[in-house]
Amino acid sequence: MKLWCLTTSSPRGLARRAEQAEQAGWAGLGVTDSQNLAGDAWIALGVAALATERLELGTSVTNPVTRHPAVTAAAAHSLAVLAGDRVTIGIGRGDSSLAHLGRAPASVAMTERYVQVLRRYLRGEPVAFEALGFSEATAPDVSTLGLADTPSASRLVWRAEDDPIVSVEVAATGPKVIAAAARSADRIVFALGADEERIAWGMETAKKARAEAGLDADGIEFAAYLNLMCHPDLEKARALVAGGLTTFARFSIMHGRVQGPADEGMRGVMENLHSAYDMKQHTRADSNQAQTLTPEFIDRYAIVGDEETCVARLRAIEALGISKAILIGATSGVDVAEARRAGAFLAQGVLPAFAPSA
């Protein structure tokens, strides 16, 4: 199982962050795409590509609203020209990026159509104008210009035939998004927590959707977002992981209804989290929403504990058929010294267990 780390898209700091990730043994680095909270994701990834040689790179995640699929395809393919087959596009319906525009996440139908169109661009195929209808629809039809001739379809005309094809993965939590991703993406990244029952449910939901669509049920890869904190002091591990965990646990009740398997205790915590969530304190460990998480919920929904515990939990998830894990560590509002200690424990005792030669 490949282990990726997640970071914000800082154009100033990402070169060093990427170098450190590669030296530490991470397989890949994902960057957030939330224009009001951090710098441009694709510029940051370009910086990272030039600073590394083998580290895989991608958005974690972009969305179908703030970027036209042709623009996303051009950005990702430009990065692939620099980094080869190290590039992945991660897409979600949108969360903080849209909240800071006064909008809720994109619909499932729009997200699926976006992924389908995006993959056509990435393969160098023409996209019929009728298949678009994204942000370009706000402009008048080109026919109003009275030109002698215009393009008959939309495609990346500058893409070389032997260029690498960038893969597309979709972040998914609820059954509708999982099914849409199963039909349209190369890979699904489950945001279901580290609970094995929930991840297994997501995989079965995806396989069923592919079978119903007449596709090979096993013809898609599975990955997972996992909040993980490696620290021998369990209370400190819980405190360090809480901020990022609030963000990812909230996805399971974003619209007020719990998605996926959940017992009464887990359901109660999610409901409290949903009611308390303040987007202005997004991801912060010292936020009001972080206080809604119980120790029992954290221990089940995240991976916390010493090196041996973390490796064992990751191995159990890998055994389900998860080929990639994007790990979310400490966020703002934590004890910085303890966060550094946790990072050292992770680098020394967990990453080597998942190195390519391990």
N, C-alpha and C positions, 0 to 999 in steps of 0.2 A: 504494500500500500504506500503510495506516494504521500508525503507530508508537505503541505504548503503552509506558509504563514500569511497572515493578513495584516495590512497596514494602510494608513491613509496616504493619499496621493500628494505628497509634498514634493514639489519640484526642487526645493533646496536640499532636502535630506535624503532623497531616495537613492541616490547613487551609493552613498555609504551604507544605507540600510540594505540594499541589494547585495553589495559586496559582502557584508557581514552574513547575510542569509546563505549565500553560496558557500562561504568558508565554513559556516556552522554545519552544513550538510542538509539544508532544506532542499526539497525537490523543486519547489516553486514558490513564487511570491504573487499574491493577489492584492490589488489596490482598490479602494472604494472609489465610486464615481458619484460624488454628491457635491455639486458645484458651489453651493453656498457655504459648505463646511470645510472644503479642502481645495487644493489646486486641481488643474485638469488631469484626468486620469491618464490620457494617452501621452501627454507630454512627460508625465512622471515615468510611465512605462518605457518610453524612448530613452530617457536618462538611464533607467535600470538596465536596458538592453545593452547600451554602450559600456556599462560598468561591469558586465558579467559575461560568462562564456557558455555555461551549461544551464543556468537557472531558468526554469520555465516561468512564464509571465502571463498575467491576464487581469481582466477587470473582475472585481468581486463586490458588487456587480454594477453594470450599467443598466439602462432601462429603455423601454420602447417609446418614451415620450420626449425626453430632452434632446435626443439625437436621432436624426433620420437614418434609416437602415443603410442608405448609400454612404452616409457620412461615417457611420460606425464601421462599415466594411472597408472604406478607404483608409481609415485610421488603423484598423487592425492589420490590413494587408501591408500598409507602409511599415508597421512594426515588424511584420514577418519578413520583409525585405532585409531588415537589419538583423533580426534574431532567428530567422529560419523557422523550423517547426516547433519552436519553444513557445508559441503564442496561442492563447485561448481567449475567447470572448465569453465572459460570464454575464448572463442577463437575468434580471428579476423584474417584477412588475413595477418596482419603484417604491421607495419609502421616504427617507429623509430628503432625497433629491426633489421629490414632488411635494412633500409637506412644506418645504421652504418656498414653493411657488403657489401655495394655497390649494394644492390638489391632493387627492387620494391616489392610490395605485391604479395603474392601467387595468383595463378589463382583461380577463383570461383570453377572450377571443382575439383581442388586438395583439396581445403578447404572442400568441401562437402564430398569427399571420405575420407579425414582425420577424419572428425567428425563421419562418419559411422563406420570406423575401430576402432576409439577410444572408441565408445560406446560398441562395441563388447568386447573389452578388459575389460572394466569396469564391464560388466555383467558376466565376467568369461568365455566367449565363446571362442572357438578356432578361429583363423583367418588364413585362407589359405595363404600360402606364396605368391600365385599368386595375392592375394588382397592387398599386401603391395606395394613395389616399391617406398618407400620413401628414406630416407638417407641410409638405409641398402643396397640399390642397388649399391652403390659405391664399395662394397666389393665383392670378388669372391664368387661363389656358394659353399656352405658347402660340396657338393659332391666331390670337388677337394681335400679334406683332406683324403679320403679313409677310413673313420671311419666304425666300425662295424655296428653302428646304429646312427641315428640322429632324432631329433623331426620331426614329420610329419606336424605340424602346429605350429602357434605361439599363446601363451596364457599366462596369469598370473597364473602359476601353484601354487603359494603360497597363492592365494586369497581363503579365507574361504567362504563356501556356504552361510552362514548367515551374511556375512559382508554387510554393507550398500552399495548401488549403487550410485556412485557420479553422479549428474546431469550435463548436458553439455548445456551451452548457447552460442549463436553465436552473436557477434556484427555485425550489418548490417545497411547499408545505402541505397545502390542502389537496384533496383528491382531484379537483378540476384542473389545477395547475400541473399536478403530477401527470395526469392523463395527457394534457396538451404538450407537455415537455416530452413525454414518452413517444408521441407521434411525430415530433418535429425537430428534436435536438440530437446532438451526438452523445450527450451525457446529461444526467440529472444530478444536481447537487441538493440533497435533502437538507432542509433546515427543520429537522424534527427532534433535535437534541441527541444525546448520546445513549438514550434508552433503546436497547436492542429490539424490543417488541415494536416500538414505533418505527424504527428504520426498516425492519422486516415487513411491516404493513405497507410502508411506502414502496418498497420494491415489488411487492405483490400487486399493488395498485397499478404500478407502471407496466408490469408485464401483462396484466389483464387488459389494459388499455391498448397496448400494442397488438395483442392477439385479436381483439375486437376490430382493430383497424386493418387486419390482414397482414400485419408485420411480424417479423420474427421476434418472439417474446424475449429472446436473449440477445437481440441485436442492438443493445444500448448499454452504455457504461453507467455505473452508479458511483457517486461520490457523496460526501457529507460535510456540512459545517459542524464543527465540534468545539464547544467552549472547553478549554483544558487549562488547568493550572497545576503545575508540578511543584509541590512544596511539602516537606515532612510535617509541618504544622497545619493540620486540617482546617482549623479556624482561619488561619491566615490565607490558606488556599481559597477558601470560600469567599472571603472578603475581596480578594484580588480578582476573582472571576466574575463577581456579581454584576458589574456594569455591562460588560459585553453580553452576559447571559440574559439580562433584561431585554435587550434588543432582539435576540434570536428566539427567546421563549415567546415574546409578544407575537411573532409571526404565526404562532399556532392558535392565536385568538384575536387576530388583527381586526376582524369584523364582528367580534362579539360572540362567536361560537367556536368552541374548542375543536380543533382539527386533529384527527388521529386518535389512537388509543390513549386513554387517560383514566386513572382511577379517581375516586372522589377527592383525595388529597391534592393530587396534581391539578385537577380541574379547579379546585377552590383557589389555589395559588395563581393560576392563569387568569381567573376572573378578577382577582384583586389587582394583579399586574395591569390588566387591561384598563381598569377603572383609574389607576393611579398614574398611568404613563404620561409623562410630560416630554414632548419632543424637544423642548428647549434644554432638557437635561439628558438628551440622547446619548446613550452608551456610558454615562458616568456612574462610577461605583458609589459615589456619595449622593446619588439622586434619591428622590422620594420613592421611585419605583423599585430601586434596589432593596429597599427595606421590606418589600412585600415578599421577597424570596425566603423560604424557610430552609434550614439546613438539610432537611430530608429531600426537598425539591432540588436543591443544588447538587446534592450527591448523586441523584438519579439522572437529572437532565444534563448535567455537565460531567466532566471527568476531573476529579480533584483528588489529590493525595500524593504519596511519595512516588519515586520513579517506578518501582515495581508495580504499583497499582495502576499507574497511567499506561504502562506498556501492556499490562494484562487487559485493560479495558479496550485499548486500541486493537489488540490482537483479536478480541472477541468480535469487534465490529468489522474488522478485515475479513474474518471467517464468514460473515454474512454475504460477502461478495462486493464489498466497498473497495474500490481500487484507488481512491484518492480521498484524503481528508484535509480540509482547510481548517487549521486550528486558530481559534480566537483566544488571545491571551488577555493580559491586563489592559485596561483602558484608563481614561482620565479619572482623577479623584481617588487614586490608590496611594499606598505607601510606596514611594518610588524605590527605596532601598530594598524592600521585600520583593517588589516586582523584578528587580534585577537578580536577586537571589533565585527566584523562581525560574527566570530565564536561564540561569546557569545550570540549575538542576535538569531542566528540559534538554539543554544542549549536551550535557554530560551523560545523562542516563536514559533518555528516550530517543532522541534523533539517531544515535548509532544503531539502535535496534531495527531501524527502518531504512538504513542506508542501502543503496542499490546492491552492494555486495553482501549484505547481511542475510 
